[in-house]
């Protein structure tokens, strides 16, 4: 006999910040990452600075495994490129922020 089903544990909020300079070339770099209160602060600072914020939990989790100040690996290029296209589109008024973090 099994007991009542347990709800899944709450998902821990995570945020990762990238820096990308198309003029310099190269891959985007991880410049900040954190969970919980640190994640909330990363998002808060990004918004204060006018940086687009997009909620992509699986991508944030994958990026959080990287060392700070390292280029993203080739296996994440496509996912990060999608986010960069979205962010550059916001800056140019082409996209609505429908996937922004709350």
The 8 nearest C-alpha neighbors of each residue, nearest first, counted from 0:
[[1, 2, 3, 4, 5, 6, 7, 8],
 [0, 2, 3, 4, 5, 6, 7, 8],
 [3, 1, 4, 0, 5, 6, 7, 8],
 [4, 2, 5, 1, 6, 0, 7, 8],
 [5, 3, 2, 6, 1, 7, 0, 8],
 [4, 6, 3, 7, 2, 8, 1, 9],
 [7, 5, 8, 4, 9, 3, 10, 2],
 [6, 8, 9, 5, 10, 4, 11, 3],
 [7, 9, 10, 6, 5, 11, 4, 12],
 [10, 8, 11, 7, 6, 12, 35, 5],
 [11, 9, 8, 12, 7, 13, 56, 35],
 [10, 12, 9, 13, 35, 34, 8, 38],
 [11, 13, 35, 34, 10, 38, 14, 39],
 [14, 12, 34, 38, 33, 11, 35, 59],
 [15, 13, 38, 32, 33, 59, 34, 41],
 [14, 16, 32, 59, 31, 63, 62, 33],
 [17, 15, 31, 30, 29, 32, 14, 18],
 [18, 16, 29, 28, 30, 27, 19, 15],
 [19, 17, 28, 27, 30, 29, 20, 16],
 [18, 20, 27, 21, 17, 28, 26, 25],
 [19, 21, 22, 23, 24, 18, 27, 25],
 [20, 22, 24, 23, 19, 25, 26, 27],
 [23, 21, 20, 24, 19, 25, 26, 27],
 [24, 22, 20, 21, 25, 19, 26, 27],
 [25, 23, 21, 22, 20, 26, 19, 27],
 [24, 26, 23, 27, 21, 70, 20, 19],
 [25, 27, 70, 71, 28, 24, 19, 76],
 [26, 28, 19, 18, 70, 71, 17, 25],
 [29, 27, 70, 69, 18, 17, 68, 71],
 [28, 30, 17, 68, 67, 69, 31, 16],
 [29, 31, 68, 17, 67, 16, 28, 18],
 [32, 30, 16, 15, 29, 67, 33, 17],
 [33, 31, 15, 14, 63, 16, 38, 30],
 [32, 34, 38, 37, 14, 13, 15, 35],
 [35, 33, 13, 38, 37, 12, 36, 14],
 [34, 36, 12, 38, 37, 13, 11, 39],
 [35, 37, 39, 38, 40, 34, 33, 12],
 [36, 38, 40, 33, 39, 34, 35, 41],
 [39, 37, 34, 14, 33, 41, 13, 35],
 [38, 40, 36, 42, 37, 41, 43, 35],
 [39, 41, 43, 37, 38, 42, 44, 36],
 [42, 40, 38, 44, 43, 39, 45, 37],
 [43, 41, 45, 39, 40, 44, 46, 38],
 [44, 42, 40, 46, 45, 41, 39, 47],
 [45, 43, 47, 41, 46, 42, 40, 48],
 [46, 44, 50, 42, 48, 47, 43, 41],
 [45, 47, 49, 43, 48, 44, 50, 42],
 [46, 48, 44, 45, 49, 43, 50, 42],
 [49, 47, 45, 46, 50, 44, 43, 51],
 [48, 50, 46, 47, 45, 51, 44, 52],
 [49, 51, 45, 48, 46, 52, 47, 86],
 [52, 50, 86, 49, 53, 46, 45, 99],
 [53, 51, 99, 100, 50, 54, 42, 45],
 [54, 52, 99, 100, 98, 55, 51, 82],
 [53, 55, 100, 99, 98, 56, 52, 101],
 [54, 56, 58, 57, 59, 53, 98, 100],
 [57, 55, 59, 58, 60, 54, 13, 14],
 [58, 56, 60, 59, 55, 61, 62, 54],
 [57, 59, 61, 60, 55, 56, 62, 78],
 [60, 58, 56, 62, 57, 61, 15, 14],
 [59, 61, 63, 57, 58, 62, 56, 64],
 [62, 60, 58, 63, 59, 64, 57, 65],
 [63, 61, 59, 64, 60, 65, 58, 15],
 [64, 62, 60, 65, 61, 32, 59, 15],
 [63, 65, 62, 61, 66, 60, 59, 32],
 [66, 64, 63, 62, 67, 69, 29, 61],
 [65, 67, 69, 68, 64, 29, 63, 62],
 [66, 68, 29, 69, 30, 65, 31, 32],
 [69, 67, 29, 30, 28, 66, 70, 31],
 [70, 68, 28, 67, 29, 66, 71, 65],
 [71, 69, 28, 26, 27, 72, 29, 68],
 [70, 72, 28, 27, 26, 69, 75, 73],
 [71, 73, 74, 75, 70, 76, 26, 69],
 [72, 74, 76, 75, 71, 77, 26, 70],
 [73, 75, 72, 76, 77, 71, 78, 79],
 [74, 76, 73, 78, 77, 72, 79, 71],
 [77, 75, 73, 79, 78, 74, 80, 72],
 [78, 76, 80, 79, 75, 81, 74, 73],
 [79, 77, 81, 80, 75, 76, 82, 58],
 [78, 80, 82, 76, 81, 77, 75, 83],
 [81, 79, 83, 77, 82, 78, 76, 84],
 [82, 80, 84, 78, 79, 83, 77, 85],
 [81, 83, 85, 79, 80, 84, 86, 78],
 [82, 84, 86, 80, 85, 81, 87, 79],
 [85, 83, 81, 87, 82, 86, 88, 80],
 [84, 86, 88, 82, 83, 87, 89, 81],
 [87, 85, 83, 89, 88, 84, 51, 82],
 [86, 88, 90, 84, 89, 85, 83, 91],
 [87, 89, 93, 85, 91, 86, 94, 90],
 [90, 88, 92, 94, 86, 91, 87, 93],
 [89, 91, 87, 88, 92, 86, 93, 51],
 [90, 92, 88, 89, 93, 87, 94, 86],
 [93, 91, 89, 90, 94, 88, 95, 87],
 [92, 94, 88, 91, 89, 95, 90, 87],
 [95, 93, 89, 88, 92, 96, 85, 91],
 [94, 96, 97, 89, 93, 92, 98, 88],
 [95, 97, 99, 98, 94, 89, 53, 51],
 [98, 96, 95, 99, 94, 53, 100, 54],
 [99, 97, 53, 96, 54, 100, 55, 52],
 [100, 98, 53, 96, 52, 54, 97, 101],
 [99, 101, 54, 53, 52, 98, 42, 55],
 [100, 99, 54, 98, 53, 52, 42, 97]]
